[in-house]
Structure formats: C-alpha cells, structure tokens
Amino acid sequence: MPLVILALVSPNLALSQGNEGRTRIGIDVLLDGSAKWVISEEMDHPTPEDRDAFANYSDVIEANKALFLSDTSDMFQNLVFSDSNVTGREMIARDFDMGTKIVGINKEIGIIEYSPSPGRTS
C-alpha cells in the first residue's frame, strides 16, 4: 500500500495579519502501523504588535479549546475516513489536541499545533 500524505492549508492568523504563514506536517509511522501527526501553522512575528496579536489569539484558543478541538477533530475524522476508503485500510483518529507557542532566538515565530493521533485498527 502506498503511504498517503495530505497537505492541509487553511486560513490562519498569519494571513489575516498579512504575514506569510507556513504549514508543516510531521508524520511518524510506528512499527504497529499507527501514526502520530503534528500539523503546525507557523508565522513570523517581527513587531511587538504581531506578538501581541498572537498572544491574544492564543488566549482565545485556550479559552475556547473545546470548540476549536471539536471543529478540528471533525475535519480530521473526515480525512481519515476518506483515506481509509482510498487505501482500503481501516483507520481511526483519536487523542486530538492543540496548542500555541512562540519560539525563536533571532526572530520570534508563533506556532499553532494540531495533533490528532490516527491509528490503524487492522
């Protein structure tokens, strides 16, 4: 069976601020056939105003995490169901989480991470 990797692109805070955003997808396939996904939306924060806007958005995400996770998990469930049909392999998705962080030494980058854990059931 071929490994299918989907790229997800969605409007995000970076684009609404006019900053160029980047979407990164990391997939670790384990020996038992399960996989751990991390999908990150990254955006540069060159000004104090950008950092403040991201901090405010992070607060909104944290305060409404259940709602964000519900919407995100529905999207991932649909993708996993579709991929399962395409590959002929039974799959499930579980353990959804999301969070935000700011990283960087020479410049600050705001990151929103989504991490569903799809698993192979057969």
Number of C-alpha atoms within 10 A of each C-alpha: 6 5 7 8 10 9 9 11 12 9 9 17 20 21 13 10 14 8 15 13 21 15 17 14 16 13 13 12 14 10 7 10 13 17 17 16 16 17 20 21 23 23 24 20 21 12 11 9 10 20 17 12 16 24 16 12 15 20 13 12 18 15 11 11 16 13 12 15 18 12 11 17 20 12 11 20 17 12 14 18 15 13 17 15 12 10 13 10 14 14 20 16 21 13 10 16 18 19 14 19 13 18 12 10 6 6 11 16 19 24 23 21 19 21 23 22 19 21 19 14 11 9
